[in-house]
Structures are given as structure tokens and as C-alpha cells.
């Protein structure tokens, strides 16, 4: 099931390297509860981690013509990404150099020039100063004509615009190794965001990443998943990479090997998807575990007819779930037809809060604008951009599984203050949690 050297017409590698990564040495250092609420720890995270790691500002497909822009609140900063007149996307600190006014206050839009709403200093789309009202009134030694916007390192990969506030940071692809090499097999740049929800959560960002770094909670917190995917650690693979990123491989397209019976629920959840691929769920009565290989054969046989180019997929990619956690705060939950994209962003003023983003990126069949998403268990459309829904937990849905996760973190944040809790007790299948905190400590120790 490893990577095949042959390449499809698209130039992508075929399949993903499924080789088990060597196990790194893990510490037994306590993951103390103070990490989740201590202000000094939170401030050091900002200086040593958030300002030095690659983060996502926007999707490339949000930029279609010069002047298109996207802003992102990220901790105490607001990042401005804009397409220049040369069609290059650049990120800047979103602040006017005159007196520190936020330059662009909208989240998305288009501008011919970037004009400050306070005193009308303006900049071109490459960040160069253009207009200074009453310019003769400024003393020559102030050198106003040198006051361009401050750029931020910017690179694009996977259909995303990435930024890094550290000018000395390693290149993006080196930072993402080996994840970028793996995920090049997926046409992520063709995926369309059909769900875009941001929740201001009353929990520290690390609770989000802890959660997505283990599947121990799945059997109890997400009981519905056992009918459509493997959740047992006995039949899953966990990889910890030297870069600090991690991976979980879970079989999909059929119930867990631990499931006996449950056929009505399997059909309820998977029936629409099974029928889309020309199979009859009733034909699998008494043998639901055969669905995975049957779906793989059908997708290989009917993919082009259905509007999919699966030439870069090996068979397991046609059904299975590859879950990548990217240090420090991203998760890519790759499906055959999409990506559940998850991110916790630091809050600007409170270590016991964060912003939690969930995007569903859907790979639509060629020529179709609507599609039944087995992951979201609903019909999705690409005809209009997904609206950005922002609010508190419970005000908007992030899909059944993520909603269940979200319901846990607030109570956990409160409980971490208890005098009755001192440190964690981790199972072997929670090694990615330990590895995440070990890597966090390493980054923070660099100063």
C-alpha cells in the first residue's frame, strides 16, 4: 500500500506512503493543568510558537483578481492577505504606518488601493506607500515615502495561503514534511469550501489539539462512527514524525471490525453514498464488512463516469480516513471526496478562550454543483460561496461529529482548575498527545 513511483497524467504521486514511522522517544513530563490557563505560559506560547510557525491565512481560491483581500484575526494580530497587480498573493501586518490604525476592517473584499479609513494614507497592492494627504506638512527627516506596509512571509501550498511572522523560518514545505509529500496525492486545490464556521470557545486551544491527537474518545463520544469507519486502536496506525506532525490511519467505507449487527444504522448513514456508487445496500445484508472493498472496486470502475479523477489515488484512499495533525494547531481529516479542516487560533486577550474554525472542503464531481457528502451526511452545493458563520458553541453546526467534540471542551477547561486533578494518565494510543506537548515544550525552550 506504499507510494508507487509511477505518476498519473496530473503529475501527482500515486497513493500515500503508509510506512509506519519509527517511534520517537517520549518524555514522561507532566502535562500540568496550568498549561491551559496560566497567563505567563500563554504569553510565552505567543512569542515562541505562534509567531514562528506556518499558519493558514486563507484559501487560494478566494483570490480571483488583483485587489481581492482576506483578513484573519490571529491572536493580537490581524493578518491581511491581498492579491497584487502581478497576481501574487502577499500577506502584511494589517496596520497603517501613520498612527497604527487598522488598515482594512472587512473580512473579505476587493480594493484598488489599500486606504486607511482614518487619515487616508494609501498603499498599492504590493504594500508600497502611494498617497499621503498634506505630505509637505511632514518633516523631511520622517521619510514618509519609506513607510510601506510591513510584509509577512507568504507561501502557497495545497490550495491554502500560508504565512509566518518569523523572517528566518524554514521554508513551508520543509516545515510540513512529510505531510506535504503525502497529501500531494489529493487534489486539495480543487476542493470547495462548503462549510465555514468559527466558534469563540471558552477553552484553551490545546484542548482542541489534544482531542484531535487521539481516538481513544471516539467509541464513547462519537458512537455513530463505528458504523462507518474503524475506530479501534487495534486496527489503526499512528505515526509521529520528527517535524512534530502526526498521523492516524483509519479504514473507512465499512463498519469497525468490532461491530456485530447494526445493519439498519449502517445503511442509514451510508446508504446514499453506497447507492451513488451503483451498489444496493441490501446486497450486503449479513456481510457489511465487505462494503469497503466493494466501494473501492466501484470507485475505481465508475470514477471517471461519475466525474472523478482518481488516477492519483491508490485503492485505500478511495475509502479510508487519513487524519493528520500539523503542529501546532491544524488538523486535516482527509476523506476520498474532501477534507475536514480544523484549526484552533489563539485568543487575543484570554488564555482560557480560543477561536475554533471548521471548514469542510468538498471535492465535487466534474460538471456537478451539488453532491451528497457522506461526511456531512447532507447535500452540499458549490454554486455560492459558503457564508462565514461566527458565534458561540451551539449556535451553528459543524457537523455531527465535531459538534460532539465541541460539547466537551468547555467542561474540561473548568475541571482543569480543580484541586483534585494534578496530571494526565495516558494510554498507549494517546501517544500523539504526549508527542504534541513534548514538541510544544521544545519550541518554547528555544526562547
C-alpha positions, 0 to 999 in steps of 0.5 A: 500500500506504499507510494508507487513511483509511477505518476498519473497524467496530473503529475501527482504521486500515486497513493500515500506512503503508509510506512509506519514511522519509527517511534520517537522517544517520549518524555514522561513530563507532566502535562500540568493543568496550568498549561491551559490557563496560566497567563505567563505560559500563554504569553510565552506560547505567543512569542515562541510558537505562534509567531514562528510557525506556518499558519493558514491565512486563507484559501487560494481560491478566494483570490480571483483578481488583483485587489481581492483581500482576506483578513484573519484575526490571529491572536493580537494580530490581524493578518491581511492577505491581498492579491497584487497587480502581478497576481501574487498573493502577499500577506502584511501586518494589517496596520497603517504606518501613520498612527497604527490604525487598522488598515482594512476592517472587512473580512473579505473584499476587493480594493484598488488601493489599500486606504486607511479609513482614518487619515487616508494614507494609501498603499498599492497592492504590493504594500508600497506607500502611494498617497499621503494627504498634506505630505509637505506638512511632514518633516523631511527627516520622517521619510514618509515615502519609506513607510510601506506596509510591513510584509509577512512571509507568504507561501502557497501550498495545497490550495491554502495561503500560508504565512509566518511572522518569523523572517528566518523560518524554514521554508513551508514545505520543509516545515510540513514534511512529510505531510506535504509529500503525502497529501500531494496525492489529493487534489486539495486545490480543487476542493470547495469550501462548503462549510465555514464556521468559527466558534469563540470557545471558552477553552484553551486551544490545546484542548482542541489539539489534544482531542484531535491527537487521539481516538481513544474518545471516539467509541464513547463520544462519537458512537455513530462512527463505528458504523462507518469507519474503524475506530479501534486502536487495534486496527489503526496506525499512528505515526509521529514524525520528527517535524512534530506532525502526526498521523492516524490511519483509519479504514473507512467505507465499512463498519469497525471490525468490532461491530456485530449487527447494526445493519439498519444504522449502517445503511442509514448513514451510508446508504446514499453514498453506497447507492451513488456508487451503483451498489444496493445496500441490501446486497450486503445484508449479513456481510457489511464488512465487505462494503469497503472493498466493494466501494473501492472496486466501484470507485475505481470502475465508475470514477471517471463516469461519475466525474472523478479523477482518481488516477492519483489515488491508490485503492485505500484512499478511495475509502479510508480516513487519513487524519493528520495533525500539523503542529501546532494547531491544524488538523486535516481529516482527509476523506476520498471526496474532501477534507475536514479542516480544523484549526484552533487560533489563539485568543487575543486577550484570554488564555482560557478562550480560543477561536475554533474554525471548521471548514469542510472542503468538498471535492465535487464531481466534474460538471456537478454543483451539488453532491451528497457528502457522506461526511456531512451526511447532507447535500452540499452545493458549490454554486455560492460561496459558503457564508462565514458563520461566527458565534458561540458553541451551539449556535451553528453546526459543524457537523455531527461529529465535531459538534460532539467534540465541541460539547466537551471542551468547555467542561474540561477547561473548568475541571482543569482548575480543580484541586483534585486533578494534578496530571494526565494518565495516558494510554498507549494510543494517546501517544500523539498527545504526549508527542504534541506537548513534548514538541510544544515544550521544545519550541518554547525552550528555544526562547 
